[in-house]
Amino acid sequence: MGFSGSLIQNAIYIAQQPPEWPVAAGDWERVAEELLEPGPFGYIAGGAGAESTMQANLDAFAHWRLRPRMLTGNAVRDISVEVLGMRSPAPFFLAPIGVLSIAHETGEVGVAKAAASSRVPIVLSSASTHSLEEVAETNAPRWFQLYWVNDREICASFVQRAEAAGYGAIVVTLDTLTLGWRPRDLRNAYLPFLQGQGCGQFFSDPVFRARLDKSPDDDLLTAAATMLATFPNLGLEWSDLEWLRAQTALPILVKGVLTEEDAREALAHGVDGIIVSNHGGRQVDGAVAALDALVEVREALPEAIVLMDGGIRCASDVLKAMALGADAVLLGRPYAYALAVGGTRGVEELIQNLMAEIDLGLALAGGHSIRDLDRSWLTRV
C-alpha cells in the first residue's frame, strides 16, 4: 500500500480544531519571521541584489499548468524516488542549507533527526554548524555538499571524512566560489560565520585546524576569518573536476548548473549527476529561473541524472518539476522555516504534510507514480 495523503488530511479534520503546526509553506515562513531576529531571518529569506532571481523561481511554476486525467484507477500511488542508489519515500530531498543553527539551536542535527525518522535524505552543507560526523550519528539518509574552497587539502579531507562517515554522494556547489551581493545581510551587517556559526565542518577538520596557531576555542575570530579566507576560489575550471573525481569512489553531482552547455561540460568531466539550481536566488540577481533551466538541460540531455531546486513551495511545484524531467527535487527554505518554528518536530510535520499534499495532488491529477509524469501532463501558458 502506498503513502496516503488522505489519512493525514482526515486526521486534521477529525480533530475539529486548528492544527498545532502551520500547514502551507507561507504559514511556516510567517511564523518563523515572528520568532527570529531580523539578521537570521533575513539571512535565510533573502537573496542577491533586487531578489529578482528569487521571484523568477516562483513565477516560473505559474507558467505551467497541470492537465489532470480522470478515471485512471489510481487507488494506490507511489511518490517515492531513487537517485544514484539513494531512495526517498518522497520525490524530494532536503537541500543543503548552511548555518541552520541560526534558525534553531539544534541546527543540522535537528534536521537530520527529521530526515532519519521520515527517511527523506538530507544533503548536508559544508557550511554547517555541526560536523558531518555528528550528523551521521542520526543515521539519516544523507549526501554531503562540498564548497570547493581554495585549499585542496581541506577539500580532500572533507570528501574523505564524508566517505568514511557513510555519506552516499558528494554534491559540489559550483555557483558560490565567492559570495553574492545580498542587501538584506548587508543592511543588518550580518554574517553569522564571524560568530562561529556555520563553521563546524572546518573547526572539526584536522587539516583546517593545522592551519591555525590557536584553536577555535581560544581564538574564534581568527579561526572564522581563516575559514572565510578559503572561500574566494574563482580560478576553478572544469578540468579541476578530474582531481576531485580521483579523491573518492562516491558518486559526484554538481549543483548550480543553469545551461545546457555547462551540463554537458560537467558530464564530460566525469560527474554522475546534475543539480539545476541558482542557489535559491542568493548568488546571481537576474538569473534564469531554475525551472526554466531544468527544461533546457533535460531537453538536451534526456538520459542524464538531473535534479533541481529553487522555488519549490507546494505539491504542484513538485509535480510540475517532475513532469518537466527532474529525477527528484530539493526542498530548501520551507524546511529551514519549519526548523525555526518547531525544531525536529517542525521539520517532521512539514515533510509529512508536503508528502500528503503531493500524494493527493498525484491522485487528483490521475497519476499512478510520480516517476511516470512527463510533459504530456502539462501545458504552458
Summary of the structure (lengths in Angstrom):
residues: 381
radius of gyration: 20.1
end to end distance: 35.8
largest distance: 69.3
contacts: 1367
relative contact order: 0.20
helix: 47%
strand: 13%
